[in-house]
Amino acid sequence: MTQTAALRHQRIAIIGLGLMGGSLAMALRGQVAALYAADPDPHTRALAREWGVVDVVAAGPEEVLPHADVVVLAAPVQAILELVPRLPHWMPRPAVVLDLGSTKRAVCRAFAQLPPRFDPIGGHPIAGKEHAGLAHADPGLYRGAAFVLTPLPRTTARARAVAEALAQAVGAYPVWSTPEEHDRGLAFTSHLPYLLGVALARSVPPEVRGFVGPGFRSTSRLAASSPRMMRDIMATNLEAVLAALERLEDEITALRRLLQQGGPADWEAFFAAAAAYRRYLLGEEGAAPRE
C-alpha cells in the first residue's frame, strides 16, 4: 500500500486542536478525504473555523467520531487515558486509533482494552514548542522529525500502514519502537531536559535577572512548557525519569569533583569530550560515541 493510497480515502478525526493536533491538521489538509476535529475550547474552535484548519470542528468527540475511519488522540496523556475507555460509546464502527501522547506504556495498556473493532497503535512525534495552543500551530512542525510508532500485538498491517503514511504525509519519518523503549529513551532526551530547565530557572536569584541573556534563554526554554502536559508525563513515566535524574546527578557529582580537584587542562578535556559526545548523539558526521 502506497502512502497516498493509505491516506487519500481516509476520514480523519483529530481529538484536540492544540499545538500538536492543530499542526497535524494543517499538514494533512488536502491529503485525506475529510478532516474532523473536536476541542472543548470555544476560542480554539472559532480559530479553527476562521483559518479553515479542518472541514468540521465540534465541541465534543461524540459529534465527529461516528464519521471517521481514523481517530487521532492529540491531547495530554491523562486526557488520552480518560478518552480511550469512552471511544466504544461514541464510535460504533471499526476505526484505526492513533495517539500523539508523550509517553506510551500507559496509553498502550489502555488501547489493549478496546473492543476488537478498534485497531490501535501508539504514536509520538518528537517535535513541539514550549508554547501550546492552536495559535502557535505550524504545518511544518513535524517536518524532519522522528515520529515514533509503538504497535500493540493486536495492531494490524493496515493500521501500521496508515500510521506510517500519516507520519510521512506531515514530513516526519517513522521510527518503530516498543512502549518501554520509547519511555526510557524520552526520559533522557525530553523529560530530563524539561526538569533541567525547571531547576535552572529556579536556581537563578532575582537580583541577577538583569544579566539574563541568550544562554539562559536557550537552556531554560523548556521550563515554559505546559505544566499540565509535563505533570501527566511525570505521572506516567516516573520510574524512567527518576532513573535518568539519578544518572544526571552522577554526572553533576563528577563535574563538581573535576572542578574542585582538576585544573584548566582537565576542564577543557572534559568539556571537549562532552561536545564530541553531543555531536555523536545528534548524528553529526565524524562524531564518535563515549568510551
N, C-alpha and C positions, 0 to 999 in steps of 0.2 A: 504494500500500500504506500503510495507516494504521500509526501507531506501535504500537497494540495488536495488529494483525494480524501485524506484522513480528516480534513477540516472543512472543506468548502460546503458540505451539505449539513454541517452540524449547527444546531441551535444551542447557543451557549448562554447560561445564566451565571452571572457573577454576583455572589452574595458579599456585599461590602465594596463600596466605591471610594475607599481612601486612597492613599498613595499607591499601594500595590495593585489593588483591584482596578482603580481608575487608569493607571498606566497600562495595565494589561488590556483593558477595554480599548483604549486609544490605539494601541499597537495592533489589535486584532481587527479593527474596522476595515471592512471590505474583503476580509479573508474568510468569513464564515457566513452561513445562511442568515442568521439573525443573532443579535446581541440583546440580552435582557439583563437587568440588574435590579438589586434590592438594597436599600440602605435606609436606616431609620431616621437619618438626619434630614430635615426639610431643606436646609440650605444646600446640602450636598445634592439632593435630588433636583433642586432648582438649577444648580450649576450644571449638572449633567444634561438637563434638557436644553439649557442655553447653549452649551458647547456641542450638543449633538453627540455625546460620548457613546450612547447606546441607543437602540431602537425603542426600547421601553424601559422605564425605570419606575419602581414601585416602592412603597414603604416596607412591605413585608415579603419574605421569601415565598410564602404560600400563593402570592399573586402571580409569580413568574415561573416557579419551578415546574408546574404541570406542562409548560410549553417547551421545556428544554430536553436536549439529548445529552448535554454535558453540563455538569454543575461545578463551578469553581468557588471554593470557600475562601474568600480573601478577607479574613478578619483576624484579630488577635487570637492566640492559641486557645485561651479559655473560652472565648466566644465560639470558636470552631467546635470545641468539645461539647458545648451546650447545643449547638445546631445539629450535630450529627444524629443524635437519637430522635430528633423531630423530623428528619428527612422522610421516613416512611409514611408519616401522617400527611405530609404536604405533597408527596410525589408518588402517584400510583403506578407510574410506568418505569421501565428499565432506564438506567442512565449511568454514564461514567461519572464518577465523583473524584475530583482532584482538589487538594487544598494548597495554600501558599504559606502555611504556618512555619514559624522559625524553629520549632522543634518537632520531631517526627514520631518518637516512640508512643507518646500518649495518644496522638491523633490516629496512628495506625492501629493501635489497640481498639479505639472507638470504631474505626472503619470495619474492623473484623466482626463487629456485632451487627452490622447492617444486613437486612434480608438479601437473599441470593439475587434479586433483580438488580441490585446495585453492583457496579463494577468499580471498586475504589482503588486509588493509587495516591500515595503521599507525594507531595511536591514542595520544593522550597527554592525559589530563585534567589541566588546570593547577590542581591542588589538592593538598593534603597537609598534613602536620605535621612538626615536627622529630623527633617520637618515632615509631619504627617498631613493627611487630608488630600482631597481631590484637587484643591487649588494648587498643590505642588506636583501633581501627576505629570508624567512626561512619557510620550510614546517611545522615546529612546532609552528609557530607564533600564531595560533588560538587555540592551544590545551589547554583545560581547561578554555577557555574564554567564556563569555556570548556573544551570537550572537542575538542581538535584532531584531525582525521582526515586522514590522508595516503594517498590511494588510489594503487595501482600502475596502470600502463597496462592490466594484465590484470584489475583489480578489476571485478566485475560490478555491475549495478544492484541485484541482490539483496543483495550484501554491503554496498553503500553504505546501503541502506535499513535493514538490520539494525543496522549500526554507529550510524547516526543515531538509530534508535529506542532503542537501548541507552543512548546518551548522554542522550536526553530522559527516559527512564524513571527515571534516577537524579537528575534535576533539573538536569542540565547543559545547555548549549546548544552544538550542533555548530559548529565552525569548520573550514572546508575549506582545506587548505594543501598545499604540496609539502614533501617531507622537508627540502630545502635551506632553504626559507623558515622552517620550524619551527626548525631547529637554529640558524640565525643569530639569530632572534628570542629564543629561550630562552637563548642565550649571554649576552644583555644583561639579560634580565628575571628569570632564575632562577640560572644558573650563576655569573655575575659577583657577584650579591648573596651567594651562599654564600662565594665567595673573600673578599669584603669582610668577612664575619662572621669568617672564619678569621683574616684579617690583624688585625682589630680585637682579637679575643681574645688573639692572640699579642703584641700591642703593649703591653698593659697590664702594668706592672711589679707583682710580687706584693705589694709593700709598700703599694699603694693599694687592695687588694681590699676594705678596709672602707668605701670610698666608692662601691662599686658600687650603682647604683640602676636605676630603670625605663628610663632612656635607654640604658644599656649593655645591659640585658637584651633590649630590643626590637631594637636594632641588631645585636647579636651572636647573636641567636636561631638563625639558620641554621647557625652553626658546630656546633650539636648534632646536625645531620643525620647519617644513616648514612654512615660513612666508605666502606663498600663501595659503596653506591649512588653516592656522589659520585666515587669512583675510576673507576667504569665510565662515568659521564657525561663526565669529563675525557678518558678514553681514546678515546671515540667522538665527541667534538666539540671536540678540542683546537684545531684551526685557528681555529674561530669564537670560542672562549673567549679565545685569545690576542689576537685582533683586538679583542675587547671590552675586554680588560685594557689594551691599548695606548691605546684611546680614553679609558679611565678615567685612565690615567697622564697624558694630556694635560690632562684637567680638573683633576687634582690639582696639576700644574705651574702652570696658570693661577691656581688658587686661592692657591697659595703666593705667586706673584708679586703678586697683588692684595693679600694681607695685608701683604706687605713694602713695597709701593710706594704703595698706596692709603691712604685714610683711612676713618673710620667711615661717612661717607655712601656711599662706594663699596662698602663691605662690605654695607651694608643693601640697596643696589640689587641687588647680585649675589645676595644671599640671597632677596630678593623675587622676582627673575626665576626662580630655581630652584624656589621654592614654586609659582609660577604654572605653570611647565612640568610639575611633578609633577601638579598638578590636571588639566592637559590630558591627560597620559598615563593618568590614572585615569578619564578621561571625565567629569569633573565639569562641571556647567553653567557656561557663561560663560568657561571657560578657553581660552587660545589657545596655539598651538604656538610654539616658539622661533623667533626670527628667524635 
